[in-house]
Amino acid sequence: MKENQNKQNSSGFFGRTGRMGIYTGAVTLVVLAVLIFVNLIVSALPSLVTKTDTTANSIYTISPETEAFLGRLDTDVTLYYVCQSGTENTHISAFVERYAAVSDRIKTVTVDPVREPDFLAKYDAESLSNFSVIAVSDKRSRAVAAADMYYYYNEQIGRYSREEYQQFAAYYGAYLSQYPFTEYFDGDNLITGAVEYVTAEHVPTVYVLEGHNEAELTETVKTGIFSYAGIDSRTLNIAIDEIPDDADVIFINAPGNDLTAEEAEKLIAFYENGGKIALITASGSDKLVNLAKVTEAAGMKSVPGTVSEGDSSRAHSRNAQYIYPSVNQSHDSTGVYVSIASRNNVTVLAPFCHGIELVPDSGSVALLTTSSSAFTSENSEKAQYVLAAAAEKGDGRFVWIASDYFLNDTFVNGTNGGNYYFFSSVFSWMQSEFKSALKEVAAVDMSDPVLTVTEQSANLFGTVLIFVIPGLLIGAGLAIWIVRRRK
């Protein structure tokens, strides 16, 4: 009987076997708690600690120059990573995370443009592609398109953007083995440059005149010319406001109505005191008498009528008012365009222009001209007409293009970007672009294969490691305890 009592004591819930089971279960729970706690701590650590870049070319690592710049940062910046759920680019997202890991002044936020359709509109970036990055401070914002972060290079052919490379591959894919391209990642320069831009105390500012039924600016101007050059653009109504002190350029884009006399006086004073004015007008601008006072201050007058080119070799075959003008290659303002045109198949096409008369001895200079066989709808006599001109007075600079269709996307695309490059060239001449103080770093060679893990896979692995495996261990421990208890 005593022996049976000892067996019951040893096998009961509070017996030796029961106590061992409780001890085993308690240890298992403690180990599980420790594992979960460690996982929580590790998940809270910055990616710089938890994600080691083991790639041969360190494609996830920001440069020492960027680290030094971020270490001096004294302004808070948010890097918004634009990414539709389920289409993650692990390279860009991991690279962006490094910025927040290096500087506590930077935080990163992933934005799904499908779930937040109004987000991109806040930064005038509706056309931004997936995987792009927007740097935002309390001063300004700047977007870096995903496609711009990558480029392709071949020693014989040169550098191609991703879009240019895809076109080359589509048309000349058979030659890729003969002319192999290397893909490079330039995100360090572009994203760091965006952070520098949004934290700079001052950047060049263009004020776009409004209040006179001006034409809407195209994306070519707003994005391709202003944003790309690091220029802030704002609207200005000088009937209400004075011209701000930070105005570098005032851009007047095809006004439909005339200025007031007071507005004209403000613009003349701005130009004569070193300001820059870019003007685009349509035929009929000769009737805008107060605007004419501004152009006359720069040594230019509007010629009535629409110009047609009498030389068929200098006009589009479909319309004599689509003119291929001669470009003044000796003027400083056209230097960038001339350089690009000499290397690429681009030209300038000036549609629906009126003429510009240069006031003698005023210092104004023709930039675009017709042949001597041109004529206007108001004057059939053949002559040469000026279609674009420039002037300088002290530090002041004035550029006038006599075609309100000049920057229309149709004509920009129809000239392989020629109109865009011409306007960019003269616009760059008349104002100071934002100049980076950072040293450019070498782009990273992306040719080495990289093991990538999607976000869904990473979440699956995390679930298995944090919950499934510990759960199996607990289940196995309980099963062993129950089996031993029944013996």
VOGU-3710 file (C-alpha; in Angstrom, 3 decimals, decimal comma):
1> mkenqnkqns> 0,000/0,000/0,000  2,831/2,342/0,844  4,453/1,457/-2,481  1,248/2,385/-4,320  1,081/5,663/-2,408  4,668/6,460/-3,435  3,781/5,755/-7,089  0,814/8,110/-6,840  2,939/10,798/-5,205  5,598/10,506/-7,894
11> sgffgrtgrm> 3,134/10,479/-10,791  0,514/12,987/-9,520  0,186/16,621/-10,594  2,302/17,712/-7,612  4,548/14,662/-7,809  8,045/14,552/-9,194  6,822/13,965/-12,785  4,271/16,782/-12,493  6,821/19,179/-11,092  9,211/18,315/-13,955
21> giytgavtlv> 6,447/18,994/-16,464  5,644/22,335/-14,885  9,342/23,211/-14,851  9,737/22,219/-18,515  6,679/24,245/-19,513  7,849/27,256/-17,523  11,306/27,123/-19,097  9,732/26,850/-22,551  7,551/29,894/-21,892  10,505/31,887/-20,595
31> vlavlifvnl> 12,585/30,971/-23,653  9,687/31,915/-25,915  9,261/35,238/-24,105  12,969/35,945/-24,448  12,888/35,111/-28,170  9,912/37,395/-28,777  11,526/40,171/-26,719  14,789/39,869/-28,638  12,909/39,921/-31,947  11,059/43,075/-30,901
41> ivsalpslvt> 14,322/44,770/-29,928  16,016/43,769/-33,167  13,043/44,945/-35,255  13,296/48,345/-33,556  16,982/48,733/-34,433  17,914/50,875/-37,453  18,507/49,123/-40,755  22,151/50,190/-40,622  22,566/47,713/-37,743  20,211/44,934/-38,771
51> ktdttansiy> 20,800/44,899/-42,545  24,414/44,394/-43,534  25,310/45,181/-47,140  27,146/42,064/-48,311  27,009/42,877/-52,039  30,325/43,075/-53,876  29,755/46,686/-54,952  27,954/47,854/-51,781  24,851/48,801/-53,724  22,841/49,420/-50,532
61> tispeteafl> 25,474/51,610/-48,859  25,450/55,397/-48,952  28,788/57,106/-49,587  31,058/58,593/-46,893  30,406/62,012/-48,466  26,678/61,588/-47,938  27,199/60,369/-44,375  29,282/63,454/-43,625  26,631/65,740/-45,142  23,822/64,067/-43,197
71> grldtdvtly> 25,879/64,424/-40,029  25,792/68,223/-40,495  22,085/68,358/-41,271  20,168/70,767/-39,025  16,759/70,602/-40,723  14,168/67,827/-40,519  13,502/66,052/-43,812  10,974/63,361/-44,718  11,805/61,001/-47,577  8,565/59,681/-49,045
81> yvcqsgtent> 9,073/56,422/-50,919  6,310/56,124/-53,525  5,407/52,468/-53,839  2,208/50,679/-54,740  1,621/47,762/-52,401  2,832/44,457/-53,811  5,264/46,036/-56,302  8,193/46,759/-54,016  11,659/47,671/-55,321  13,767/46,272/-52,495
91> hisafverya> 16,895/48,032/-53,721  15,555/51,596/-53,565  13,550/51,039/-50,376  16,549/49,543/-48,565  18,795/52,342/-49,827  16,397/55,049/-48,632  16,179/53,433/-45,186  19,927/54,005/-44,787  19,384/57,767/-44,736  17,155/57,558/-41,666
101> avsdriktvt> 19,623/55,149/-40,063  22,494/57,628/-40,488  20,685/60,821/-39,432  17,974/61,354/-36,848  16,965/64,425/-38,872  15,559/62,172/-41,574  12,557/59,904/-41,436  11,237/57,674/-44,203  7,592/57,066/-45,060  6,239/54,641/-47,680
111> vdpvrepdfl> 3,246/56,010/-49,585  0,936/53,896/-51,734  -0,341/56,245/-54,486  -3,342/53,985/-55,080  -4,490/54,135/-51,469  -3,571/57,833/-51,165  -4,408/59,245/-54,607  -4,178/62,893/-53,490  -0,693/62,582/-52,021  1,305/63,217/-55,205
121> akydaeslsn> -0,877/66,199/-56,095  0,320/67,968/-52,935  3,807/68,058/-54,413  2,745/68,615/-58,052  4,138/65,168/-58,877  1,163/63,316/-60,347  3,287/61,989/-63,204  5,870/60,514/-60,836  6,556/56,830/-61,429  6,442/53,997/-58,928
131> fsviavsdkr> 9,511/53,619/-56,638  10,296/57,345/-56,806  11,369/59,384/-53,793  10,134/62,826/-52,676  12,276/64,811/-50,223  10,193/67,250/-48,164  11,209/69,875/-45,611  9,339/72,849/-44,166  11,007/74,972/-46,896  10,251/73,079/-50,114
141> sravaaadmy> 10,099/69,665/-51,780  11,912/67,875/-54,569  11,108/64,622/-56,365  13,590/62,059/-57,654  12,102/59,800/-60,326  12,991/56,125/-60,046  14,045/55,981/-63,700  16,550/58,810/-63,145  18,367/56,818/-60,473  19,568/54,256/-63,016
151> yyyneqigry> 21,501/54,682/-66,230  23,390/52,504/-68,700  26,888/53,085/-70,036  28,913/51,730/-72,943  32,396/53,036/-73,718  31,738/53,349/-77,466  28,166/54,660/-77,329  28,221/56,588/-74,058  25,601/57,079/-71,360  21,946/56,203/-71,894
161> sreeyqqfaa> 19,034/56,846/-69,586  16,901/53,826/-68,753  14,318/54,910/-71,338  16,980/55,443/-74,022  18,518/52,058/-73,255  15,147/50,328/-73,534  14,597/51,976/-76,922  18,078/50,927/-78,046  17,448/47,368/-76,896  14,078/47,288/-78,674
171> yygaylsqyp> 15,502/48,413/-82,014  19,072/47,125/-81,868  18,865/44,185/-79,479  21,071/42,088/-81,744  23,964/44,471/-81,113  23,836/44,293/-77,296  26,389/41,463/-77,255  28,699/43,580/-79,397  28,060/46,755/-77,404  27,375/45,570/-73,852
181> fteyfdgdnl> 26,025/48,162/-71,444  26,680/48,305/-67,701  23,834/49,422/-65,465  24,667/51,985/-62,783  22,742/53,247/-59,756  23,066/57,004/-59,147  20,624/57,283/-56,279  23,269/58,545/-53,847  23,890/61,710/-55,866  20,229/62,352/-56,685
191> itgaveyvta> 18,623/61,654/-53,303  21,354/63,458/-51,370  21,082/66,349/-53,822  17,345/66,480/-53,174  17,949/66,591/-49,405  20,486/69,392/-49,913  18,053/71,318/-52,110  15,098/71,150/-49,703  17,265/72,245/-46,773  19,126/75,092/-48,552
201> ehvptvyvle> 18,524/78,572/-47,203  18,099/80,074/-50,672  17,443/78,702/-54,138  16,750/80,622/-57,368  13,109/81,614/-57,673  11,095/82,205/-60,838  7,877/84,155/-60,535  5,298/83,349/-63,200  3,173/86,390/-63,953  -0,592/85,986/-63,696
211> ghneaeltet> -3,651/88,189/-63,963  -3,513/88,855/-67,732  -5,031/85,641/-69,110  -1,595/84,095/-69,511  -1,243/80,652/-71,088  -0,907/77,648/-68,791  2,638/76,396/-68,344  3,290/72,947/-69,790  4,874/70,121/-67,821  7,891/70,597/-70,091
221> vktgifsyag> 8,483/73,964/-68,443  7,389/73,236/-64,888  9,179/69,915/-64,512  11,765/69,698/-67,246  13,114/73,246/-66,970  12,259/74,611/-63,533  12,395/71,548/-61,286  15,297/69,858/-63,053  17,441/72,980/-62,699  16,592/73,273/-59,009
231> idsrtlniai> 14,448/76,384/-59,397  11,474/77,299/-57,256  8,546/78,619/-59,294  5,735/80,700/-57,851  2,959/82,852/-59,244  2,956/86,640/-59,001  0,232/89,210/-59,576  1,989/92,573/-59,682  -1,338/94,393/-59,840  -1,704/93,405/-56,189
241> deipddadvi> 1,803/92,665/-54,930  5,210/94,232/-55,257  7,930/92,212/-56,958  9,596/90,137/-54,195  13,253/90,666/-53,316  14,042/86,996/-53,985  12,777/87,135/-57,586  15,508/85,957/-59,952  13,339/85,798/-63,068  9,847/86,937/-63,983
251> finapgndlt> 8,343/84,698/-66,645  5,507/86,147/-68,754  3,885/83,357/-70,756  1,698/84,541/-73,659  -0,534/87,130/-71,961  -3,949/87,523/-73,552  -4,581/90,908/-71,951  -2,423/93,989/-71,562  -0,572/95,131/-68,462  -1,601/98,297/-66,670
261> aeeaekliaf> 0,712/101,280/-66,899  1,701/100,774/-63,262  2,541/97,095/-63,854  4,675/98,037/-66,854  6,606/100,545/-64,723  7,282/97,844/-62,110  8,660/95,456/-64,728  10,823/98,124/-66,357  12,292/99,091/-62,977  12,890/95,406/-62,197
271> yenggkiali> 14,806/94,892/-65,458  16,815/98,102/-65,207  17,816/97,236/-61,642  19,302/93,877/-62,619  16,214/91,667/-62,856  15,642/89,056/-65,536  12,517/88,774/-67,674  11,542/85,892/-69,977  8,692/86,733/-72,336  6,677/84,572/-74,718
281> tasgsdklvn> 3,994/86,219/-76,859  1,488/85,345/-79,575  0,693/87,157/-82,793  -1,263/90,316/-81,979  0,992/91,279/-79,081  1,671/94,594/-80,867  -1,752/95,666/-79,613  -0,668/95,317/-75,961  0,561/98,890/-75,590  1,773/98,720/-71,991
291> lakvteaagm> 3,599/95,458/-72,597  5,238/97,241/-75,556  6,701/99,791/-73,135  8,462/96,924/-71,321  9,906/95,413/-74,507  11,008/98,838/-75,755  12,988/99,270/-72,534  14,907/96,181/-73,703  15,309/97,539/-77,231  12,619/95,474/-78,976
301> ksvpgtvseg> 9,243/96,022/-80,627  6,532/93,649/-81,829  5,849/93,373/-85,563  2,160/92,987/-86,583  0,965/89,821/-88,301  1,973/86,149/-88,389  5,224/85,258/-90,152  5,381/82,739/-93,010  8,625/81,339/-94,410  9,036/81,802/-98,161
311> dssrahsrna> 11,992/79,436/-98,402  10,518/75,921/-98,542  13,748/74,414/-97,188  13,300/76,461/-94,034  9,642/75,627/-93,412  7,682/72,522/-92,567  6,198/70,860/-95,625  2,667/71,108/-94,250  2,652/74,725/-93,148  4,793/77,728/-94,089
321> qyiypsvnqs> 4,106/79,183/-90,643  6,047/76,274/-89,062  9,497/77,778/-89,439  12,942/76,205/-89,011  14,848/79,353/-88,025  18,578/80,017/-88,008  20,069/79,982/-84,509  22,588/82,619/-83,431  25,424/80,309/-82,419  27,746/83,069/-81,224
331> hdstgvyvsi> 25,558/84,397/-78,412  26,260/83,104/-74,891  22,605/82,240/-74,340  22,550/79,565/-77,057  25,778/77,780/-76,094  24,108/74,821/-74,360  21,683/74,307/-77,237  24,441/74,467/-79,867  26,477/71,886/-77,953  23,523/69,492/-77,743
341> asrnnvtvla> 22,471/70,050/-81,367  25,979/69,246/-82,592  25,817/65,794/-80,967  22,182/64,904/-81,534  19,570/65,150/-84,268  17,669/68,114/-82,835  16,443/71,343/-84,359  14,252/74,313/-83,499  10,755/74,664/-84,924  9,023/78,021/-84,401
351> pfchgielvp> 5,280/77,884/-85,180  2,852/80,794/-85,599  5,370/83,534/-84,844  5,171/87,272/-85,127  8,278/89,298/-85,854  10,463/91,238/-83,425  12,013/94,543/-84,458  15,361/95,327/-82,824  15,749/98,989/-81,904  19,000/100,294/-83,458
361> dsgsvalltt> 21,901/100,828/-81,034  19,900/99,331/-78,168  22,176/96,325/-77,710  19,396/93,826/-78,385  20,492/90,736/-80,345  18,612/88,290/-82,580  18,624/84,658/-81,441  16,291/83,106/-84,050  15,783/84,454/-87,560  13,962/83,500/-90,750
371> sssaftsens> 15,447/83,523/-94,233  15,247/86,737/-96,250  12,238/85,296/-98,085  9,797/85,476/-95,169  6,668/87,626/-95,092  3,761/88,300/-92,730  -0,013/88,229/-92,899  0,124/92,038/-92,711  2,974/92,611/-95,174  3,622/90,503/-98,283
381> ekaqyvlaaa> 7,011/92,093/-98,935  9,763/89,535/-98,417  12,296/90,217/-95,660  14,173/88,578/-92,834  12,363/88,507/-89,493  13,623/88,056/-85,960  11,628/85,415/-84,061  13,521/85,474/-80,746  15,874/88,042/-79,242  17,897/88,830/-76,121
391> aekgdgrfvw> 19,089/91,991/-74,403  21,247/92,972/-71,433  21,284/96,128/-69,325  23,797/95,956/-66,492  22,937/92,783/-64,621  19,472/92,739/-66,164  18,694/90,239/-68,918  15,703/89,994/-71,230  14,696/87,141/-73,570  11,714/87,311/-75,918
401> iasdyflndt> 10,344/84,391/-77,988  7,611/85,437/-80,430  5,684/82,136/-80,530  3,110/81,048/-77,970  3,297/77,467/-79,334  7,061/77,227/-78,976  6,953/75,120/-75,783  3,850/73,163/-76,715  4,588/69,459/-76,130  3,699/68,617/-79,736
411> fvngtnggny> 6,424/70,875/-81,092  8,910/69,920/-78,397  8,490/66,233/-79,246  8,461/66,938/-82,985  11,947/68,460/-82,782  13,469/65,671/-80,656  13,443/68,145/-77,796  15,037/70,945/-79,833  12,648/73,662/-78,615  13,085/72,437/-75,049
421> yffssvfswm> 16,882/72,532/-75,265  16,837/75,994/-76,840  14,601/77,467/-74,143  16,556/75,681/-71,405  19,747/77,146/-72,817  18,567/80,757/-72,897  16,765/80,383/-69,587  19,932/79,064/-67,952  21,838/82,057/-69,357  19,482/84,555/-67,776
431> qsefksalke> 19,419/83,177/-64,245  21,532/81,296/-61,723  20,638/77,657/-61,214  20,894/76,056/-57,807  24,504/74,967/-57,441  25,218/71,975/-55,234  28,060/72,302/-52,754  28,430/68,523/-52,562  31,116/66,543/-54,299  29,691/64,142/-56,871
441> vaavdmsdpv> 30,221/60,503/-55,944  30,708/57,621/-58,353  27,586/55,738/-59,373  27,419/52,098/-58,272  27,890/49,259/-60,757  24,742/47,108/-60,700  26,102/44,294/-62,879  26,766/41,831/-60,023  23,808/39,543/-59,257  21,916/40,387/-56,099
451> ltvteqsanl> 19,696/38,142/-53,986  16,472/40,027/-53,374  13,639/39,155/-51,040  10,197/40,639/-51,565  8,291/42,222/-48,700  5,771/39,377/-48,751  8,578/36,812/-48,437  10,212/38,791/-45,649  6,897/38,937/-43,757  6,425/35,185/-44,270
461> fgtvlifvip> 9,916/34,396/-42,964  9,339/36,675/-39,979  6,057/34,962/-39,138  7,690/31,530/-39,341  10,637/32,527/-37,148  8,679/34,532/-34,577  5,484/32,522/-34,258  5,460/29,190/-36,113  8,770/27,711/-34,914  8,304/28,814/-31,256
471> glligaglai> 4,727/27,518/-31,437  5,949/24,119/-32,652  8,499/24,031/-29,843  5,806/24,778/-27,294  3,536/22,150/-28,790  6,312/19,561/-28,746  7,143/20,424/-25,142  3,517/20,067/-24,074  3,178/16,774/-25,920  6,268/15,378/-24,199
481> wivrrrk> 4,988/16,603/-20,839  1,569/14,978/-21,359  3,113/11,669/-22,471  5,429/11,574/-19,459  2,632/12,451/-17,113  0,519/9,518/-18,298  3,287/6,997/-17,735
//
